[in-house]
Amino acid sequence: MPPTGVDGLFALETVPDEFKGGALAIGNFGGVHLGHQADLAAAARGAEPVLVLTFEPHPRQFFSRQPLFRITPPAEKAAAVRAFGCAGV
């Protein structure tokens, strides 16, 4: 069974072998809109697997310490990027 996510990676040495050599898309991926989908598709054409690094809490919320409206809650965001073939979030 392929991995369903990556949690708690803090050093390159801890990246599982099955993720090495892939592509990494970095961003908030708030709504996984058409632009995000195009980025993920382009990453998939260049390398497999595709991983997504996103931020929780959102950087604006983290630095302001104020609540922030979310287009997509974290669990839905992870499911949405996985639906586009990403191996891990």
MDAnalysis code that builds the backbone (N, CA, C; Angstrom):
import MDAnalysis as mda
import numpy as np

u = mda.Universe.empty(267, n_residues=89, atom_resindex=np.repeat(np.arange(89), 3), trajectory=True)
u.add_TopologyAttr("name", ["N", "CA", "C"] * 89)
u.add_TopologyAttr("resid", np.arange(1, 90))
u.add_TopologyAttr("resname", ["MET", "PRO", "PRO", "THR", "GLY", "VAL", "ASP", "GLY", "LEU", "PHE", "ALA", "LEU", "GLU", "THR", "VAL", "PRO", "ASP", "GLU", "PHE", "LYS", "GLY", "GLY", "ALA", "LEU", "ALA", "ILE", "GLY", "ASN", "PHE", "GLY", "GLY", "VAL", "HIS", "LEU", "GLY", "HIS", "GLN", "ALA", "ASP", "LEU", "ALA", "ALA", "ALA", "ALA", "ARG", "GLY", "ALA", "GLU", "PRO", "VAL", "LEU", "VAL", "LEU", "THR", "PHE", "GLU", "PRO", "HIS", "PRO", "ARG", "GLN", "PHE", "PHE", "SER", "ARG", "GLN", "PRO", "LEU", "PHE", "ARG", "ILE", "THR", "PRO", "PRO", "ALA", "GLU", "LYS", "ALA", "ALA", "ALA", "VAL", "ARG", "ALA", "PHE", "GLY", "CYS", "ALA", "GLY", "VAL"])
u.atoms.positions = np.array([
    [0.845, -1.179, 0.000],
    [0.000, 0.000, 0.000],
    [0.889, 1.240, 0.000],
    [0.646, 2.222, -0.915],
    [1.479, 3.417, -0.944],
    [1.238, 4.282, 0.280],
    [2.239, 5.067, 0.663],
    [2.063, 5.941, 1.813],
    [0.934, 6.930, 1.576],
    [0.249, 7.305, 2.626],
    [-0.868, 8.244, 2.485],
    [-0.522, 9.624, 2.999],
    [0.653, 9.813, 3.526],
    [1.031, 11.131, 4.003],
    [2.365, 11.092, 4.712],
    [2.898, 12.250, 4.918],
    [4.168, 12.393, 5.589],
    [3.948, 13.403, 6.692],
    [4.128, 12.989, 7.929],
    [3.971, 13.891, 9.054],
    [5.270, 13.928, 9.834],
    [5.670, 15.117, 10.227],
    [6.789, 15.240, 11.131],
    [8.162, 15.023, 10.515],
    [8.347, 15.344, 9.251],
    [9.681, 15.264, 8.669],
    [10.413, 16.562, 8.975],
    [11.537, 16.450, 9.642],
    [12.289, 17.637, 10.021],
    [13.698, 17.642, 9.458],
    [14.099, 16.578, 8.801],
    [15.432, 16.497, 8.228],
    [15.380, 15.602, 6.993],
    [16.229, 15.913, 6.017],
    [16.245, 15.108, 4.792],
    [16.567, 13.649, 5.079],
    [17.319, 13.396, 6.117],
    [17.691, 12.019, 6.450],
    [16.486, 11.173, 6.835],
    [15.363, 11.819, 7.212],
    [14.186, 11.073, 7.637],
    [13.183, 10.847, 6.513],
    [13.490, 11.305, 5.303],
    [12.580, 11.107, 4.174],
    [12.604, 9.626, 3.779],
    [11.436, 8.982, 3.755],
    [11.401, 7.570, 3.357],
    [11.928, 7.382, 1.932],
    [12.576, 6.265, 1.681],
    [13.168, 5.997, 0.370],
    [12.166, 6.127, -0.772],
    [10.908, 5.732, -0.535],
    [9.931, 5.777, -1.635],
    [9.597, 7.207, -2.076],
    [9.978, 8.212, -1.290],
    [9.721, 9.600, -1.660],
    [10.929, 10.272, -2.291],
    [12.089, 9.660, -2.233],
    [13.302, 10.279, -2.766],
    [13.265, 10.288, -4.284],
    [13.736, 11.403, -4.860],
    [13.767, 11.540, -6.309],
    [12.485, 12.094, -6.889],
    [11.517, 12.390, -6.042],
    [10.242, 12.928, -6.508],
    [10.262, 14.442, -6.590],
    [9.094, 15.006, -6.749],
    [8.918, 16.454, -6.819],
    [8.218, 16.931, -5.553],
    [8.551, 18.143, -5.133],
    [7.948, 18.725, -3.953],
    [7.322, 20.056, -4.324],
    [6.002, 20.167, -4.147],
    [5.285, 21.419, -4.381],
    [5.065, 22.083, -3.024],
    [5.480, 23.356, -2.901],
    [5.396, 24.061, -1.632],
    [4.410, 25.215, -1.761],
    [3.461, 25.296, -0.825],
    [2.515, 26.407, -0.833],
    [1.409, 26.207, 0.171],
    [0.515, 27.183, 0.247],
    [-0.612, 27.085, 1.172],
    [-1.694, 26.147, 0.653],
    [-1.887, 26.091, -0.661],
    [-2.893, 25.219, -1.270],
    [-4.243, 25.374, -0.574],
    [-4.646, 26.619, -0.383],
    [-5.865, 26.922, 0.363],
    [-7.121, 26.342, -0.240],
    [-7.267, 26.433, -1.527],
    [-8.480, 25.938, -2.151],
    [-8.233, 24.904, -3.233],
    [-6.985, 24.566, -3.470],
    [-6.587, 23.644, -4.541],
    [-7.314, 24.029, -5.832],
    [-7.122, 25.277, -6.234],
    [-7.773, 25.837, -7.420],
    [-7.069, 25.377, -8.699],
    [-7.515, 25.875, -9.832],
    [-6.969, 25.436, -11.125],
    [-5.464, 25.683, -11.231],
    [-4.984, 26.784, -10.667],
    [-3.539, 27.047, -10.688],
    [-2.772, 25.988, -9.908],
    [-3.280, 25.630, -8.737],
    [-2.646, 24.574, -7.956],
    [-2.669, 23.258, -8.724],
    [-3.792, 22.965, -9.337],
    [-3.928, 21.721, -10.093],
    [-2.919, 21.668, -11.235],
    [-2.706, 22.810, -11.905],
    [-1.726, 22.868, -12.993],
    [-0.314, 22.654, -12.454],
    [-0.008, 23.241, -11.304],
    [1.309, 23.042, -10.694],
    [1.546, 21.580, -10.354],
    [0.543, 20.930, -9.781],
    [0.682, 19.523, -9.403],
    [0.834, 18.639, -10.640],
    [0.092, 18.956, -11.691],
    [0.205, 18.181, -12.935],
    [1.595, 18.347, -13.550],
    [2.128, 19.574, -13.531],
    [3.470, 19.817, -14.069],
    [4.524, 19.078, -13.260],
    [4.372, 19.081, -11.946],
    [5.313, 18.352, -11.094],
    [5.270, 16.863, -11.406],
    [4.084, 16.331, -11.618],
    [3.928, 14.899, -11.909],
    [4.568, 14.523, -13.238],
    [4.593, 15.454, -14.206],
    [5.239, 15.159, -15.492],
    [6.749, 15.081, -15.346],
    [7.296, 15.732, -14.308],
    [8.744, 15.774, -14.158],
    [9.316, 14.699, -13.261],
    [8.543, 14.241, -12.308],
    [9.084, 13.276, -11.357],
    [7.951, 12.587, -10.618],
    [8.233, 11.411, -10.145],
    [7.316, 10.663, -9.295],
    [8.083, 10.228, -8.064],
    [7.537, 10.247, -6.928],
    [6.204, 10.724, -6.575],
    [6.180, 12.242, -6.396],
    [4.979, 12.789, -6.344],
    [4.791, 14.210, -6.059],
    [4.347, 14.336, -4.607],
    [5.027, 15.202, -3.887],
    [4.689, 15.491, -2.496],
    [4.292, 16.950, -2.382],
    [3.474, 17.267, -1.403],
    [3.063, 18.642, -1.149],
    [3.497, 19.022, 0.259],
    [4.161, 20.162, 0.360],
    [4.491, 20.721, 1.657],
    [3.612, 21.949, 1.834],
    [2.760, 21.904, 2.813],
    [1.862, 23.009, 3.090],
    [2.026, 23.400, 4.551],
    [1.361, 24.449, 4.956],
    [1.602, 25.018, 6.275],
    [0.365, 24.951, 7.151],
    [0.562, 24.504, 8.373],
    [-0.526, 24.451, 9.356],
    [0.051, 24.783, 10.725],
    [-0.329, 25.894, 11.301],
    [-1.341, 26.827, 10.821],
    [-0.819, 27.659, 9.648],
    [-1.735, 28.318, 8.965],
    [-1.386, 29.220, 7.869],
    [-0.386, 30.246, 8.403],
    [0.650, 30.599, 7.628],
    [1.644, 31.559, 8.119],
    [1.050, 32.882, 8.610],
    [0.045, 33.384, 7.926],
    [-0.575, 34.642, 8.367],
    [-1.185, 34.491, 9.759],
    [-1.822, 33.356, 9.999],
    [-2.403, 33.107, 11.319],
    [-1.307, 32.914, 12.366],
    [-0.280, 32.196, 12.004],
    [0.812, 31.941, 12.940],
    [1.453, 33.239, 13.414],
    [1.776, 34.130, 12.470],
    [2.487, 35.349, 12.838],
    [1.589, 36.412, 13.458],
    [0.318, 36.441, 13.083],
    [-0.580, 37.451, 13.649],
    [-1.242, 36.984, 14.941],
    [-1.266, 35.667, 15.147],
    [-1.941, 35.066, 16.309],
    [-3.442, 35.365, 16.300],
    [-3.986, 35.672, 15.128],
    [-5.408, 35.958, 14.964],
    [-6.059, 34.825, 14.176],
    [-7.333, 34.525, 14.464],
    [-8.039, 33.511, 13.667],
    [-8.062, 33.922, 12.194],
    [-8.087, 32.935, 11.343],
    [-8.053, 33.188, 9.904],
    [-9.127, 32.352, 9.219],
    [-9.891, 32.970, 8.326],
    [-10.878, 32.228, 7.541],
    [-10.133, 31.235, 6.649],
    [-10.615, 30.010, 6.597],
    [-10.011, 28.964, 5.768],
    [-10.956, 28.597, 4.635],
    [-10.450, 28.619, 3.428],
    [-11.240, 28.154, 2.286],
    [-11.461, 26.649, 2.426],
    [-10.392, 25.954, 2.762],
    [-10.434, 24.495, 2.882],
    [-9.776, 24.083, 4.194],
    [-10.477, 23.382, 5.064],
    [-9.856, 22.890, 6.305],
    [-8.698, 21.939, 5.986],
    [-7.737, 21.794, 6.891],
    [-6.545, 20.984, 6.621],
    [-6.819, 19.567, 6.121],
    [-7.747, 18.856, 6.714],
    [-8.009, 17.477, 6.283],
    [-8.563, 17.436, 4.860],
    [-9.435, 18.391, 4.524],
    [-9.974, 18.448, 3.157],
    [-8.893, 18.854, 2.162],
    [-7.996, 19.756, 2.572],
    [-6.890, 20.174, 1.717],
    [-6.016, 18.968, 1.383],
    [-5.688, 18.160, 2.393],
    [-4.864, 16.981, 2.180],
    [-5.554, 16.006, 1.237],
    [-6.848, 15.791, 1.428],
    [-7.598, 14.881, 0.541],
    [-7.632, 15.428, -0.874],
    [-7.771, 16.742, -1.028],
    [-7.865, 17.342, -2.359],
    [-6.550, 17.189, -3.124],
    [-5.408, 17.443, -2.484],
    [-4.162, 17.303, -3.221],
    [-3.852, 15.837, -3.490],
    [-4.248, 14.950, -2.603],
    [-4.055, 13.514, -2.872],
    [-4.915, 13.063, -4.054],
    [-6.085, 13.686, -4.212],
    [-6.959, 13.328, -5.342],
    [-6.299, 13.645, -6.690],
    [-5.303, 14.526, -6.674],
    [-4.583, 14.851, -7.900],
    [-3.302, 14.035, -8.041],
    [-3.213, 12.946, -7.281],
    [-2.119, 12.015, -7.451],
    [-0.915, 12.256, -6.564],
    [-1.013, 13.132, -5.600],
    [0.121, 13.366, -4.707],
    [0.268, 12.209, -3.740],
    [1.512, 11.799, -3.559],
    [1.782, 10.646, -2.690],
    [1.787, 10.997, -1.223],
    [1.992, 12.262, -0.902],
    [2.048, 12.644, 0.493],
    [1.856, 14.125, 0.680],
    [1.370, 14.475, 1.834],
    [1.109, 15.879, 2.178],
    [1.793, 16.163, 3.493],
])
